[in-house]
Structure formats: C-alpha cells, structure tokens
Amino acid sequence: LPFFALFGVLPLVLQTIAHLERLALGLVWTSLPLSLYGLVQFLLRLAVRNRWVSREFRQSPLGEWVRSLPHQNRASSIFAHPNVFASYLVVMLGLGLGLGL
C-alpha cells in the first residue's frame, strides 16, 4: 500500500523535467560511494584470500569480518546479494548515460 501511495504522489511532485533531472542526478551521485565501498570490499577479500596481507591482519577483527562475509569473491556492498547490487548499478549506469546525453 505505501508504494501505491508513493507512485500516486510522484506525478504531482515531479511535474517538470528539472525536478526529474535533479532526482536522477541525486540517484546517480549516491551510487558512487556505494560503488567505492563495494570495490574496497572486493579488494579486501582478494587480499585476504590470496594472503597478500599479514597474518596479524587476517586474525584481526577486520580480517575476520572480511572472511566471514557471504558470497566470497563478490562485492555485495550494502545489498543482501551481489546480483541485487549489480542490477542496481546497471540501472544507475543507464540513468547516468541518459543524463549525459
């Protein structure tokens, strides 16, 4: 029910192209920190898995957290599954390319 109310109110709030453009730019800009977090998460997992970091780091709480994450070898960022994260990034890429054109 809340989603029906949201989609019923959106046409009243977003009446001009400028409003839609600001909303789209906000969505694209907020995807950048999520992408950076996912990249750092992936690189940390890669370093721990390939033993590029010291043994002390692997046994530290951060190293334990990196090894305990599900979906090894894939960055899930703040999403529950890496496929959801990838789908979100594809939508944001299309939106960003559309804004660029």
Gaussian input, Z-matrix of N, CA and C with variables (Angstrom, degrees):
# hf/3-21g

backbone

0 1
 N
 C     1     B1
 C     2     B2     1     A1
 N     3     B3     2     A2     1     D1
 C     4     B4     3     A3     2     D2
 C     5     B5     4     A4     3     D3
 N     6     B6     5     A5     4     D4
 C     7     B7     6     A6     5     D5
 C     8     B8     7     A7     6     D6
 N     9     B9     8     A8     7     D7
 C    10    B10     9     A9     8     D8
 C    11    B11    10    A10     9     D9
 N    12    B12    11    A11    10    D10
 C    13    B13    12    A12    11    D11
 C    14    B14    13    A13    12    D12
 N    15    B15    14    A14    13    D13
 C    16    B16    15    A15    14    D14
 C    17    B17    16    A16    15    D15
 N    18    B18    17    A17    16    D16
 C    19    B19    18    A18    17    D17
 C    20    B20    19    A19    18    D18
 N    21    B21    20    A20    19    D19
 C    22    B22    21    A21    20    D20
 C    23    B23    22    A22    21    D21
 N    24    B24    23    A23    22    D22
 C    25    B25    24    A24    23    D23
 C    26    B26    25    A25    24    D24
 N    27    B27    26    A26    25    D25
 C    28    B28    27    A27    26    D26
 C    29    B29    28    A28    27    D27
 N    30    B30    29    A29    28    D28
 C    31    B31    30    A30    29    D29
 C    32    B32    31    A31    30    D30
 N    33    B33    32    A32    31    D31
 C    34    B34    33    A33    32    D32
 C    35    B35    34    A34    33    D33
 N    36    B36    35    A35    34    D34
 C    37    B37    36    A36    35    D35
 C    38    B38    37    A37    36    D36
 N    39    B39    38    A38    37    D37
 C    40    B40    39    A39    38    D38
 C    41    B41    40    A40    39    D39
 N    42    B42    41    A41    40    D40
 C    43    B43    42    A42    41    D41
 C    44    B44    43    A43    42    D42
 N    45    B45    44    A44    43    D43
 C    46    B46    45    A45    44    D44
 C    47    B47    46    A46    45    D45
 N    48    B48    47    A47    46    D46
 C    49    B49    48    A48    47    D47
 C    50    B50    49    A49    48    D48
 N    51    B51    50    A50    49    D49
 C    52    B52    51    A51    50    D50
 C    53    B53    52    A52    51    D51
 N    54    B54    53    A53    52    D52
 C    55    B55    54    A54    53    D53
 C    56    B56    55    A55    54    D54
 N    57    B57    56    A56    55    D55
 C    58    B58    57    A57    56    D56
 C    59    B59    58    A58    57    D57
 N    60    B60    59    A59    58    D58
 C    61    B61    60    A60    59    D59
 C    62    B62    61    A61    60    D60
 N    63    B63    62    A62    61    D61
 C    64    B64    63    A63    62    D62
 C    65    B65    64    A64    63    D63
 N    66    B66    65    A65    64    D64
 C    67    B67    66    A66    65    D65
 C    68    B68    67    A67    66    D66
 N    69    B69    68    A68    67    D67
 C    70    B70    69    A69    68    D68
 C    71    B71    70    A70    69    D69
 N    72    B72    71    A71    70    D70
 C    73    B73    72    A72    71    D71
 C    74    B74    73    A73    72    D72
 N    75    B75    74    A74    73    D73
 C    76    B76    75    A75    74    D74
 C    77    B77    76    A76    75    D75
 N    78    B78    77    A77    76    D76
 C    79    B79    78    A78    77    D77
 C    80    B80    79    A79    78    D78
 N    81    B81    80    A80    79    D79
 C    82    B82    81    A81    80    D80
 C    83    B83    82    A82    81    D81
 N    84    B84    83    A83    82    D82
 C    85    B85    84    A84    83    D83
 C    86    B86    85    A85    84    D84
 N    87    B87    86    A86    85    D85
 C    88    B88    87    A87    86    D86
 C    89    B89    88    A88    87    D87
 N    90    B90    89    A89    88    D88
 C    91    B91    90    A90    89    D89
 C    92    B92    91    A91    90    D90
 N    93    B93    92    A92    91    D91
 C    94    B94    93    A93    92    D92
 C    95    B95    94    A94    93    D93
 N    96    B96    95    A95    94    D94
 C    97    B97    96    A96    95    D95
 C    98    B98    97    A97    96    D96
 N    99    B99    98    A98    97    D97
 C   100   B100    99    A99    98    D98
 C   101   B101   100   A100    99    D99
 N   102   B102   101   A101   100   D100
 C   103   B103   102   A102   101   D101
 C   104   B104   103   A103   102   D102
 N   105   B105   104   A104   103   D103
 C   106   B106   105   A105   104   D104
 C   107   B107   106   A106   105   D105
 N   108   B108   107   A107   106   D106
 C   109   B109   108   A108   107   D107
 C   110   B110   109   A109   108   D108
 N   111   B111   110   A110   109   D109
 C   112   B112   111   A111   110   D110
 C   113   B113   112   A112   111   D111
 N   114   B114   113   A113   112   D112
 C   115   B115   114   A114   113   D113
 C   116   B116   115   A115   114   D114
 N   117   B117   116   A116   115   D115
 C   118   B118   117   A117   116   D116
 C   119   B119   118   A118   117   D117
 N   120   B120   119   A119   118   D118
 C   121   B121   120   A120   119   D119
 C   122   B122   121   A121   120   D120
 N   123   B123   122   A122   121   D121
 C   124   B124   123   A123   122   D122
 C   125   B125   124   A124   123   D123
 N   126   B126   125   A125   124   D124
 C   127   B127   126   A126   125   D125
 C   128   B128   127   A127   126   D126
 N   129   B129   128   A128   127   D127
 C   130   B130   129   A129   128   D128
 C   131   B131   130   A130   129   D129
 N   132   B132   131   A131   130   D130
 C   133   B133   132   A132   131   D131
 C   134   B134   133   A133   132   D132
 N   135   B135   134   A134   133   D133
 C   136   B136   135   A135   134   D134
 C   137   B137   136   A136   135   D135
 N   138   B138   137   A137   136   D136
 C   139   B139   138   A138   137   D137
 C   140   B140   139   A139   138   D138
 N   141   B141   140   A140   139   D139
 C   142   B142   141   A141   140   D140
 C   143   B143   142   A142   141   D141
 N   144   B144   143   A143   142   D142
 C   145   B145   144   A144   143   D143
 C   146   B146   145   A145   144   D144
 N   147   B147   146   A146   145   D145
 C   148   B148   147   A147   146   D146
 C   149   B149   148   A148   147   D147
 N   150   B150   149   A149   148   D148
 C   151   B151   150   A150   149   D149
 C   152   B152   151   A151   150   D150
 N   153   B153   152   A152   151   D151
 C   154   B154   153   A153   152   D152
 C   155   B155   154   A154   153   D153
 N   156   B156   155   A155   154   D154
 C   157   B157   156   A156   155   D155
 C   158   B158   157   A157   156   D156
 N   159   B159   158   A158   157   D157
 C   160   B160   159   A159   158   D158
 C   161   B161   160   A160   159   D159
 N   162   B162   161   A161   160   D160
 C   163   B163   162   A162   161   D161
 C   164   B164   163   A163   162   D162
 N   165   B165   164   A164   163   D163
 C   166   B166   165   A165   164   D164
 C   167   B167   166   A166   165   D165
 N   168   B168   167   A167   166   D166
 C   169   B169   168   A168   167   D167
 C   170   B170   169   A169   168   D168
 N   171   B171   170   A170   169   D169
 C   172   B172   171   A171   170   D170
 C   173   B173   172   A172   171   D171
 N   174   B174   173   A173   172   D172
 C   175   B175   174   A174   173   D173
 C   176   B176   175   A175   174   D174
 N   177   B177   176   A176   175   D175
 C   178   B178   177   A177   176   D176
 C   179   B179   178   A178   177   D177
 N   180   B180   179   A179   178   D178
 C   181   B181   180   A180   179   D179
 C   182   B182   181   A181   180   D180
 N   183   B183   182   A182   181   D181
 C   184   B184   183   A183   182   D182
 C   185   B185   184   A184   183   D183
 N   186   B186   185   A185   184   D184
 C   187   B187   186   A186   185   D185
 C   188   B188   187   A187   186   D186
 N   189   B189   188   A188   187   D187
 C   190   B190   189   A189   188   D188
 C   191   B191   190   A190   189   D189
 N   192   B192   191   A191   190   D190
 C   193   B193   192   A192   191   D191
 C   194   B194   193   A193   192   D192
 N   195   B195   194   A194   193   D193
 C   196   B196   195   A195   194   D194
 C   197   B197   196   A196   195   D195
 N   198   B198   197   A197   196   D196
 C   199   B199   198   A198   197   D197
 C   200   B200   199   A199   198   D198
 N   201   B201   200   A200   199   D199
 C   202   B202   201   A201   200   D200
 C   203   B203   202   A202   201   D201
 N   204   B204   203   A203   202   D202
 C   205   B205   204   A204   203   D203
 C   206   B206   205   A205   204   D204
 N   207   B207   206   A206   205   D205
 C   208   B208   207   A207   206   D206
 C   209   B209   208   A208   207   D207
 N   210   B210   209   A209   208   D208
 C   211   B211   210   A210   209   D209
 C   212   B212   211   A211   210   D210
 N   213   B213   212   A212   211   D211
 C   214   B214   213   A213   212   D212
 C   215   B215   214   A214   213   D213
 N   216   B216   215   A215   214   D214
 C   217   B217   216   A216   215   D215
 C   218   B218   217   A217   216   D216
 N   219   B219   218   A218   217   D217
 C   220   B220   219   A219   218   D218
 C   221   B221   220   A220   219   D219
 N   222   B222   221   A221   220   D220
 C   223   B223   222   A222   221   D221
 C   224   B224   223   A223   222   D222
 N   225   B225   224   A224   223   D223
 C   226   B226   225   A225   224   D224
 C   227   B227   226   A226   225   D225
 N   228   B228   227   A227   226   D226
 C   229   B229   228   A228   227   D227
 C   230   B230   229   A229   228   D228
 N   231   B231   230   A230   229   D229
 C   232   B232   231   A231   230   D230
 C   233   B233   232   A232   231   D231
 N   234   B234   233   A233   232   D232
 C   235   B235   234   A234   233   D233
 C   236   B236   235   A235   234   D234
 N   237   B237   236   A236   235   D235
 C   238   B238   237   A237   236   D236
 C   239   B239   238   A238   237   D237
 N   240   B240   239   A239   238   D238
 C   241   B241   240   A240   239   D239
 C   242   B242   241   A241   240   D240
 N   243   B243   242   A242   241   D241
 C   244   B244   243   A243   242   D242
 C   245   B245   244   A244   243   D243
 N   246   B246   245   A245   244   D244
 C   247   B247   246   A246   245   D245
 C   248   B248   247   A247   246   D246
 N   249   B249   248   A248   247   D247
 C   250   B250   249   A249   248   D248
 C   251   B251   250   A250   249   D249
 N   252   B252   251   A251   250   D250
 C   253   B253   252   A252   251   D251
 C   254   B254   253   A253   252   D252
 N   255   B255   254   A254   253   D253
 C   256   B256   255   A255   254   D254
 C   257   B257   256   A256   255   D255
 N   258   B258   257   A257   256   D256
 C   259   B259   258   A258   257   D257
 C   260   B260   259   A259   258   D258
 N   261   B261   260   A260   259   D259
 C   262   B262   261   A261   260   D260
 C   263   B263   262   A262   261   D261
 N   264   B264   263   A263   262   D262
 C   265   B265   264   A264   263   D263
 C   266   B266   265   A265   264   D264
 N   267   B267   266   A266   265   D265
 C   268   B268   267   A267   266   D266
 C   269   B269   268   A268   267   D267
 N   270   B270   269   A269   268   D268
 C   271   B271   270   A270   269   D269
 C   272   B272   271   A271   270   D270
 N   273   B273   272   A272   271   D271
 C   274   B274   273   A273   272   D272
 C   275   B275   274   A274   273   D273
 N   276   B276   275   A275   274   D274
 C   277   B277   276   A276   275   D275
 C   278   B278   277   A277   276   D276
 N   279   B279   278   A278   277   D277
 C   280   B280   279   A279   278   D278
 C   281   B281   280   A280   279   D279
 N   282   B282   281   A281   280   D280
 C   283   B283   282   A282   281   D281
 C   284   B284   283   A283   282   D282
 N   285   B285   284   A284   283   D283
 C   286   B286   285   A285   284   D284
 C   287   B287   286   A286   285   D285
 N   288   B288   287   A287   286   D286
 C   289   B289   288   A288   287   D287
 C   290   B290   289   A289   288   D288
 N   291   B291   290   A290   289   D289
 C   292   B292   291   A291   290   D290
 C   293   B293   292   A292   291   D291
 N   294   B294   293   A293   292   D292
 C   295   B295   294   A294   293   D293
 C   296   B296   295   A295   294   D294
 N   297   B297   296   A296   295   D295
 C   298   B298   297   A297   296   D296
 C   299   B299   298   A298   297   D297
 N   300   B300   299   A299   298   D298
 C   301   B301   300   A300   299   D299
 C   302   B302   301   A301   300   D300

   B1=1.4346
   B2=1.5324
   B3=1.3383
   B4=1.4714
   B5=1.5309
   B6=1.3291
   B7=1.4596
   B8=1.5242
   B9=1.3174
   B10=1.4649
   B11=1.5263
   B12=1.3341
   B13=1.4690
   B14=1.5239
   B15=1.3363
   B16=1.4624
   B17=1.5263
   B18=1.3101
   B19=1.4585
   B20=1.5248
   B21=1.3122
   B22=1.4535
   B23=1.5258
   B24=1.3329
   B25=1.4602
   B26=1.5292
   B27=1.3101
   B28=1.4694
   B29=1.5301
   B30=1.3246
   B31=1.4757
   B32=1.5343
   B33=1.3148
   B34=1.4578
   B35=1.5233
   B36=1.3292
   B37=1.4601
   B38=1.5291
   B39=1.3239
   B40=1.4663
   B41=1.5219
   B42=1.3077
   B43=1.4575
   B44=1.5167
   B45=1.3107
   B46=1.4633
   B47=1.5222
   B48=1.3130
   B49=1.4542
   B50=1.5306
   B51=1.3218
   B52=1.4689
   B53=1.5254
   B54=1.3339
   B55=1.4613
   B56=1.5290
   B57=1.3208
   B58=1.4586
   B59=1.5247
   B60=1.3303
   B61=1.4648
   B62=1.5275
   B63=1.3247
   B64=1.4641
   B65=1.5208
   B66=1.3208
   B67=1.4601
   B68=1.5248
   B69=1.3335
   B70=1.4575
   B71=1.5254
   B72=1.3284
   B73=1.4676
   B74=1.5240
   B75=1.3025
   B76=1.4590
   B77=1.5146
   B78=1.3159
   B79=1.4618
   B80=1.5251
   B81=1.3282
   B82=1.4714
   B83=1.5236
   B84=1.3332
   B85=1.4567
   B86=1.5270
   B87=1.3214
   B88=1.4637
   B89=1.5174
   B90=1.3225
   B91=1.4640
   B92=1.5254
   B93=1.3259
   B94=1.4652
   B95=1.5325
   B96=1.3389
   B97=1.4710
   B98=1.5263
   B99=1.3247
   B100=1.4599
   B101=1.5190
   B102=1.3196
   B103=1.4592
   B104=1.5227
   B105=1.3215
   B106=1.4621
   B107=1.5264
   B108=1.3250
   B109=1.4599
   B110=1.5218
   B111=1.3115
   B112=1.4615
   B113=1.5173
   B114=1.3293
   B115=1.4585
   B116=1.5264
   B117=1.3259
   B118=1.4644
   B119=1.5240
   B120=1.3174
   B121=1.4530
   B122=1.5320
   B123=1.3221
   B124=1.4609
   B125=1.5247
   B126=1.3369
   B127=1.4577
   B128=1.5271
   B129=1.3313
   B130=1.4648
   B131=1.5222
   B132=1.3154
   B133=1.4651
   B134=1.5190
   B135=1.3128
   B136=1.4582
   B137=1.5315
   B138=1.3179
   B139=1.4669
   B140=1.5249
   B141=1.3137
   B142=1.4646
   B143=1.5234
   B144=1.3287
   B145=1.4653
   B146=1.5201
   B147=1.3221
   B148=1.4616
   B149=1.5173
   B150=1.3239
   B151=1.4627
   B152=1.5263
   B153=1.3226
   B154=1.4607
   B155=1.5160
   B156=1.3097
   B157=1.4631
   B158=1.5229
   B159=1.3104
   B160=1.4601
   B161=1.5290
   B162=1.3101
   B163=1.4516
   B164=1.5334
   B165=1.3351
   B166=1.4763
   B167=1.5243
   B168=1.3490
   B169=1.4622
   B170=1.5250
   B171=1.3230
   B172=1.4710
   B173=1.5143
   B174=1.3303
   B175=1.4622
   B176=1.5224
   B177=1.3262
   B178=1.4582
   B179=1.5339
   B180=1.3235
   B181=1.4713
   B182=1.5344
   B183=1.3420
   B184=1.4618
   B185=1.5282
   B186=1.3182
   B187=1.4645
   B188=1.5214
   B189=1.3193
   B190=1.4727
   B191=1.5247
   B192=1.3345
   B193=1.4635
   B194=1.5348
   B195=1.3325
   B196=1.4636
   B197=1.5169
   B198=1.3195
   B199=1.4693
   B200=1.5164
   B201=1.3209
   B202=1.4680
   B203=1.5246
   B204=1.3175
   B205=1.4592
   B206=1.5280
   B207=1.3261
   B208=1.4627
   B209=1.5266
   B210=1.3156
   B211=1.4623
   B212=1.5248
   B213=1.3063
   B214=1.4583
   B215=1.5298
   B216=1.3087
   B217=1.4675
   B218=1.5146
   B219=1.3235
   B220=1.4606
   B221=1.5214
   B222=1.3113
   B223=1.4604
   B224=1.5207
   B225=1.3212
   B226=1.4601
   B227=1.5219
   B228=1.3218
   B229=1.4549
   B230=1.5243
   B231=1.3244
   B232=1.4649
   B233=1.5266
   B234=1.3276
   B235=1.4537
   B236=1.5259
   B237=1.3208
   B238=1.4615
   B239=1.5235
   B240=1.3078
   B241=1.4648
   B242=1.5244
   B243=1.3258
   B244=1.4703
   B245=1.5254
   B246=1.3224
   B247=1.4598
   B248=1.5350
   B249=1.3109
   B250=1.4672
   B251=1.5260
   B252=1.3274
   B253=1.4642
   B254=1.5282
   B255=1.3293
   B256=1.4638
   B257=1.5257
   B258=1.3087
   B259=1.4678
   B260=1.5184
   B261=1.3222
   B262=1.4679
   B263=1.5263
   B264=1.3289
   B265=1.4601
   B266=1.5270
   B267=1.3283
   B268=1.4701
   B269=1.5232
   B270=1.3189
   B271=1.4635
   B272=1.5235
   B273=1.3365
   B274=1.4665
   B275=1.5392
   B276=1.3362
   B277=1.4649
   B278=1.5178
   B279=1.3199
   B280=1.4664
   B281=1.5030
   B282=1.3098
   B283=1.4623
   B284=1.5291
   B285=1.3120
   B286=1.4674
   B287=1.5159
   B288=1.3244
   B289=1.4685
   B290=1.5254
   B291=1.3173
   B292=1.4606
   B293=1.5247
   B294=1.3103
   B295=1.4604
   B296=1.5251
   B297=1.3095
   B298=1.4548
   B299=1.5186
   B300=1.3029
   B301=1.4725
   B302=1.5012
   A1=112.88
   A2=119.37
   A3=117.51
   A4=112.40
   A5=117.47
   A6=119.16
   A7=111.59
   A8=116.98
   A9=119.45
   A10=110.32
   A11=116.02
   A12=119.73
   A13=110.53
   A14=116.64
   A15=120.42
   A16=111.03
   A17=117.39
   A18=120.27
   A19=112.52
   A20=117.75
   A21=120.21
   A22=112.54
   A23=116.51
   A24=121.07
   A25=111.44
   A26=118.47
   A27=121.14
   A28=113.82
   A29=120.74
   A30=118.54
   A31=112.86
   A32=117.63
   A33=119.80
   A34=111.64
   A35=117.10
   A36=121.66
   A37=111.08
   A38=116.49
   A39=121.33
   A40=109.44
   A41=116.53
   A42=120.07
   A43=113.30
   A44=118.69
   A45=119.58
   A46=110.13
   A47=115.67
   A48=121.77
   A49=110.31
   A50=117.25
   A51=120.61
   A52=111.54
   A53=116.78
   A54=120.22
   A55=110.72
   A56=116.31
   A57=120.15
   A58=111.28
   A59=116.45
   A60=120.08
   A61=110.88
   A62=117.27
   A63=120.30
   A64=111.49
   A65=116.68
   A66=120.49
   A67=110.60
   A68=116.81
   A69=120.58
   A70=111.55
   A71=117.37
   A72=120.02
   A73=111.22
   A74=116.91
   A75=120.22
   A76=112.06
   A77=117.18
   A78=120.68
   A79=111.62
   A80=116.69
   A81=119.90
   A82=110.45
   A83=118.29
   A84=120.59
   A85=112.18
   A86=117.66
   A87=118.95
   A88=112.55
   A89=118.28
   A90=119.25
   A91=112.03
   A92=118.58
   A93=120.68
   A94=113.15
   A95=120.64
   A96=118.29
   A97=112.80
   A98=117.45
   A99=119.47
   A100=110.89
   A101=116.95
   A102=120.75
   A103=110.97
   A104=116.92
   A105=119.96
   A106=111.42
   A107=117.35
   A108=120.79
   A109=110.56
   A110=117.81
   A111=121.54
   A112=111.81
   A113=117.60
   A114=121.40
   A115=111.09
   A116=117.47
   A117=121.00
   A118=110.08
   A119=116.90
   A120=121.47
   A121=110.31
   A122=117.16
   A123=121.67
   A124=110.83
   A125=117.56
   A126=120.49
   A127=112.05
   A128=117.37
   A129=119.83
   A130=111.33
   A131=116.78
   A132=119.56
   A133=111.36
   A134=116.71
   A135=121.48
   A136=110.51
   A137=116.73
   A138=120.52
   A139=111.75
   A140=117.59
   A141=120.54
   A142=110.32
   A143=116.92
   A144=120.08
   A145=111.64
   A146=117.40
   A147=120.97
   A148=112.86
   A149=116.99
   A150=123.77
   A151=111.92
   A152=116.26
   A153=121.21
   A154=111.42
   A155=116.75
   A156=121.44
   A157=108.74
   A158=115.97
   A159=120.45
   A160=111.38
   A161=114.13
   A162=120.26
   A163=111.31
   A164=115.35
   A165=119.43
   A166=110.81
   A167=116.44
   A168=119.18
   A169=110.69
   A170=116.90
   A171=119.46
   A172=112.04
   A173=117.60
   A174=120.92
   A175=112.90
   A176=116.76
   A177=120.50
   A178=109.74
   A179=118.28
   A180=119.77
   A181=112.81
   A182=117.58
   A183=119.78
   A184=110.81
   A185=117.07
   A186=120.59
   A187=112.02
   A188=116.45
   A189=120.34
   A190=110.78
   A191=115.87
   A192=119.83
   A193=110.78
   A194=116.16
   A195=119.93
   A196=110.48
   A197=116.94
   A198=119.75
   A199=112.78
   A200=118.10
   A201=120.35
   A202=113.41
   A203=118.31
   A204=120.51
   A205=110.96
   A206=118.01
   A207=119.52
   A208=111.00
   A209=115.93
   A210=123.43
   A211=110.77
   A212=114.77
   A213=120.23
   A214=110.57
   A215=115.97
   A216=125.84
   A217=113.35
   A218=118.63
   A219=121.79
   A220=108.83
   A221=115.78
   A222=120.63
   A223=109.47
   A224=116.53
   A225=119.35
   A226=111.65
   A227=117.18
   A228=122.96
   A229=109.51
   A230=119.08
   A231=120.04
   A232=111.68
   A233=117.07
   A234=121.15
   A235=109.90
   A236=116.59
   A237=120.98
   A238=112.36
   A239=117.78
   A240=121.00
   A241=109.23
   A242=117.41
   A243=119.90
   A244=113.78
   A245=118.32
   A246=120.03
   A247=111.49
   A248=117.17
   A249=120.83
   A250=109.55
   A251=116.12
   A252=121.17
   A253=110.65
   A254=116.58
   A255=120.22
   A256=111.10
   A257=118.05
   A258=120.88
   A259=111.15
   A260=116.35
   A261=120.87
   A262=110.63
   A263=116.83
   A264=119.88
   A265=112.15
   A266=117.47
   A267=119.96
   A268=110.25
   A269=117.59
   A270=121.03
   A271=110.25
   A272=116.73
   A273=120.29
   A274=111.16
   A275=117.01
   A276=119.68
   A277=110.66
   A278=116.93
   A279=120.20
   A280=111.96
   A281=116.41
   A282=120.56
   A283=110.79
   A284=116.91
   A285=120.68
   A286=112.63
   A287=117.05
   A288=119.75
   A289=110.87
   A290=116.02
   A291=119.71
   A292=112.35
   A293=116.12
   A294=119.53
   A295=111.16
   A296=116.06
   A297=119.93
   A298=112.97
   A299=115.95
   A300=119.63
   A301=110.54
   D1=-40.65
   D2=179.41
   D3=-62.94
   D4=-32.81
   D5=179.78
   D6=-69.24
   D7=-35.55
   D8=176.14
   D9=-63.86
   D10=-40.34
   D11=177.62
   D12=-65.78
   D13=-40.14
   D14=178.87
   D15=-61.36
   D16=-48.62
   D17=-179.54
   D18=-71.53
   D19=-20.32
   D20=173.86
   D21=-76.90
   D22=-29.73
   D23=-177.93
   D24=-89.37
   D25=-28.89
   D26=-176.63
   D27=-54.65
   D28=-43.89
   D29=178.87
   D30=-63.59
   D31=-27.53
   D32=178.07
   D33=-75.77
   D34=-33.89
   D35=-177.53
   D36=-81.86
   D37=-43.67
   D38=-176.08
   D39=-98.82
   D40=78.57
   D41=-174.50
   D42=-92.74
   D43=-23.94
   D44=-177.09
   D45=-115.69
   D46=165.36
   D47=178.40
   D48=-65.24
   D49=-33.10
   D50=179.65
   D51=-62.94
   D52=-38.63
   D53=177.03
   D54=-64.70
   D55=-44.26
   D56=178.99
   D57=-63.99
   D58=-38.67
   D59=-179.83
   D60=-65.64
   D61=-42.03
   D62=178.20
   D63=-64.14
   D64=-39.61
   D65=177.77
   D66=-64.25
   D67=-44.64
   D68=-179.86
   D69=-65.64
   D70=-41.37
   D71=177.76
   D72=-63.32
   D73=-39.33
   D74=176.79
   D75=-62.15
   D76=-41.92
   D77=178.41
   D78=-65.20
   D79=-41.83
   D80=-179.18
   D81=-67.84
   D82=-43.70
   D83=-179.29
   D84=-65.56
   D85=-34.13
   D86=179.49
   D87=-76.34
   D88=-13.78
   D89=176.00
   D90=-78.61
   D91=-18.32
   D92=-179.46
   D93=-65.66
   D94=-47.60
   D95=177.00
   D96=-63.45
   D97=-33.93
   D98=176.97
   D99=-65.09
   D100=-38.95
   D101=177.68
   D102=-65.77
   D103=-42.16
   D104=178.18
   D105=-64.52
   D106=-40.61
   D107=177.52
   D108=-63.39
   D109=-41.78
   D110=177.30
   D111=-63.97
   D112=-38.79
   D113=178.33
   D114=-65.85
   D115=-43.63
   D116=177.84
   D117=-63.46
   D118=-41.64
   D119=178.63
   D120=-60.87
   D121=-44.72
   D122=179.67
   D123=-64.06
   D124=-44.45
   D125=-178.78
   D126=-66.93
   D127=-37.35
   D128=175.77
   D129=-63.65
   D130=-42.69
   D131=177.72
   D132=-63.26
   D133=-40.79
   D134=179.40
   D135=-63.74
   D136=-42.72
   D137=-179.51
   D138=-67.09
   D139=-40.35
   D140=179.84
   D141=-70.50
   D142=-40.69
   D143=-178.31
   D144=-66.38
   D145=-39.98
   D146=-178.09
   D147=-89.77
   D148=5.67
   D149=177.16
   D150=58.39
   D151=40.41
   D152=175.52
   D153=-82.74
   D154=-11.15
   D155=-179.91
   D156=-108.02
   D157=164.67
   D158=-176.35
   D159=-70.68
   D160=163.00
   D161=179.24
   D162=-65.05
   D163=-33.81
   D164=179.48
   D165=-63.56
   D166=-39.41
   D167=178.33
   D168=-66.53
   D169=-42.09
   D170=-179.49
   D171=-63.70
   D172=-28.95
   D173=179.71
   D174=-93.06
   D175=-3.14
   D176=177.81
   D177=-75.30
   D178=166.81
   D179=178.26
   D180=-59.23
   D181=-36.18
   D182=178.43
   D183=-66.66
   D184=-42.40
   D185=177.58
   D186=-64.36
   D187=-39.66
   D188=176.82
   D189=-63.88
   D190=-39.49
   D191=178.94
   D192=-64.56
   D193=-41.69
   D194=-179.53
   D195=-63.95
   D196=-41.03
   D197=-178.88
   D198=-74.63
   D199=-23.07
   D200=-177.14
   D201=-86.78
   D202=-7.85
   D203=-177.93
   D204=-68.36
   D205=141.58
   D206=177.01
   D207=-73.82
   D208=170.57
   D209=177.67
   D210=59.52
   D211=61.14
   D212=-176.93
   D213=-58.47
   D214=145.73
   D215=179.04
   D216=73.17
   D217=10.77
   D218=178.20
   D219=-135.76
   D220=140.89
   D221=179.49
   D222=-90.22
   D223=125.75
   D224=179.45
   D225=-108.77
   D226=-4.82
   D227=179.22
   D228=53.12
   D229=-127.02
   D230=-179.73
   D231=-99.23
   D232=1.08
   D233=-179.55
   D234=-85.29
   D235=160.65
   D236=-176.02
   D237=-72.01
   D238=-28.26
   D239=-176.32
   D240=-140.38
   D241=145.54
   D242=-179.97
   D243=-61.16
   D244=-30.03
   D245=179.55
   D246=-68.21
   D247=-34.83
   D248=176.68
   D249=-66.63
   D250=-40.97
   D251=177.35
   D252=-62.63
   D253=-43.64
   D254=179.16
   D255=-64.50
   D256=-40.47
   D257=178.17
   D258=-63.81
   D259=-41.80
   D260=177.39
   D261=-60.68
   D262=-44.09
   D263=-179.03
   D264=-67.73
   D265=-33.06
   D266=176.86
   D267=-66.28
   D268=-41.17
   D269=177.56
   D270=-63.93
   D271=-42.47
   D272=179.82
   D273=-68.20
   D274=-34.03
   D275=176.26
   D276=-64.40
   D277=-45.66
   D278=177.75
   D279=-62.29
   D280=-40.79
   D281=178.87
   D282=-66.21
   D283=-41.56
   D284=178.02
   D285=-66.07
   D286=-40.32
   D287=177.71
   D288=-66.44
   D289=-38.84
   D290=176.79
   D291=-63.78
   D292=-39.62
   D293=177.14
   D294=-67.70
   D295=-35.26
   D296=179.17
   D297=-67.11
   D298=-35.04
   D299=178.31
   D300=-74.02

